[in-house]
């Protein structure tokens, strides 16, 4: 892709981060390389974190993210408009990762295990410091006893802030199935932690 350079540098806090997704995506579709670079820098690290949780393969995730951004640049004229770039990218990366896992015959192993690697995001460290170690341990232990799909849904809802409809699109589920998946996960967490504290309230405290 001549003239187009992709790097892993984090986005500077003074960049036009408040520009709406619809405007930014429109500029990108028109061939604006600066808009494309902003989209990349804004979403790379969250995509990487999510991809590694799904696959456990950092190098595969980096390759898939690079391929994803190269593909959307090449096909930008044919892409639909979106007001949620994050949702579009998470959905696309998840699909690409599963395609690669199938291609390399790794998906069967992923499905057999409860492999979604759940941990507390580093950006929430200050919040976690205010929570007792016992509660933190019980919450993390409880989450890691959930099924892979439940953990993924919890991560997308309470750590990435997606709505149920957005999670449904990302995970290729119906909105109803997504709601049931989340409800069952919360119910299991409440049982596992003996109602020591409000699971839903604690999880919601992570939404930025």
N, C-alpha and C positions, 0 to 999 in steps of 0.2 A: 504494500500500500504506500506508494510513493508520496513523500512529503508528510506523512502522518506518523508521529512518534508517540508511543504510549509509555508512561513511566509509572512507578509505584509511589511517587512523592505524595504526601498527604496535602490536602487542600489548605491553603493559607486562610486564616480566619478573616482576612480582609477581602477575600474574593466575593463576588456577587452571589453569596449563598442563599440570599432571600428571594432570588428570582424564582418565579413560579415554575413548576414542572412543565406546565402547558407551554409557557413562553420559551423555556429552555429547550424543550423537545422540538418546538417549531423551528428555532434557530439552528439546532443540530440537523434537522431534516433538510434545511436549506444549504447545508454544507459548511456551517460555521464551526471551525476546528476548535475555537476557544470554548464554545458551548459543549462540544464533545469532550474536551479535556476536563471541564468542570464536572460533567456527569460521571466520568471515569473516576476522578479523584474523590468525588463525594460518596461514591458507592463501593469502591473497590474493597476496602477493608471489611465492611459488613458482608459483602458477597463472599469474601474469602473465609471469614469466620463461619458463616452458614454452610458453605461448601465443605469445609473440613469437618464440621459436625456431621454432615450427611455421609461423607465418603471415608473420612480418616486418612485421606491421601492428599497432602498439601501440594505436591507437584502437579497432580492431576487437576486439582482445583485451579491453580495458577494458569495452567494450559487452557482449561475450559473458559476461564474468564477472558483471557487474551483472545481466544477464538470467538467468543461471544461478541466482544467489542469490535473486532475486525469485521465480523459478519453484519452487525447492525450498521456499521459505517458504510459498508459496500451496498447494503440494501436500504439505506435510509430513505430513499425516495419512495419506496413501496411500503414503508411502515405506517401503521395507523397512528393517529394522534393519541396521546395519553396524558392524563393529569396526575398519574402516579408512576413515575419512572422507576422508583424502588420496587413496586409491585411487579412491573413488567420485567425488570432484570432478575429478581428472585425467581419468578416463574420460569424464565428462559434458562437461567443457570441450572435450576433443579432438573429441568428436562434434559439439558445437555449432559449433565453429570450422570443421570441414569442411563442415557444412551451409551455413554462411554463405559460405564460399569457393565452393561450388557455386552458391549462389543468385546471387552477384555475378560468376560466371563467372571466378573467379580460381584455381580448383583446377587447371585444366589447366596453367597456367603453373607452379604450385607443383610439380606432379608431374614436369614436364619437367626442372626444375633440381634441383641437389643443394643445397637451400636451407635445411636445418636449421642455424641459425646457432649453431655450437658455440663456446663460450668457457669459460674456467675461472671458476667461480662466485666472486664476491668474498669470500664467507665463508671460502674456502680459501686466501686470500692468504698467510697465514703458512706454510702447508704448501708452497705454491709457492715461497716465498722460500728454502726449504731445498733446493730442487731446482735443479740447475745450469741456466743459461739454455739450454744446448745440449739437455739432456734435455727441458726444457719445450717448446722450439720443435719438437723432433722429435715429441713426443707430440701436440701440437696440430696440427702439419702432417699427421701420420698419421691422426688422427681426422677431419680435414676432407677427407681423400681417400676416406673411406668413403661409402657410399650414404646417402641421407637417412634411410632406415629403420634402417640400422645405427647412425648417429649418434644417432638418437632412442632406440634401445634401450640404447646405451651410457650416454646421459645419464640415463635412467630407472633403470638398474641401479646404476651406480657413483656417480652424483651425487645422486640422490634416494633411493637405497636400496631400491627396490622389488624384490620377488622375481620370478622368472621367471613364475610364475602370475599375479601382479598386472600385470606388463608385458603379458602375453598379453591380459588383459581390457582394459587401456587401449588397446592397439593393435589390438584385434579380431583376434588371432592365436590359434592353438592353442599350448599350452605347448611342444609339440615344436618347432614352427616358431620360437618365440621362443628356445629353447635353441640351435637351429641358427644363427639370426641372430646371436646374441651370440658363439657359438663362432667363426663365420667372421670376425666383426669383429675379435676378439682375434687370430686367426691372421694376418689381413692386417696388423694393427699390428705384430706380431712380425717379419714379413717386411720391412715398410717401414723398421723401425728397427734391423734387423740384430742383434737380440738384445742391444743395448747395455745394457738393463736389463729387469727383469721388468715387463712391461706390466700384467699382472693385479694384481700386488702394488701397483704405483703407483696404479692406478685404484682399488683397494680402500681405499687410504689416504684417499680422499675421502668415504667413507661415514661419516656422523656417528653 
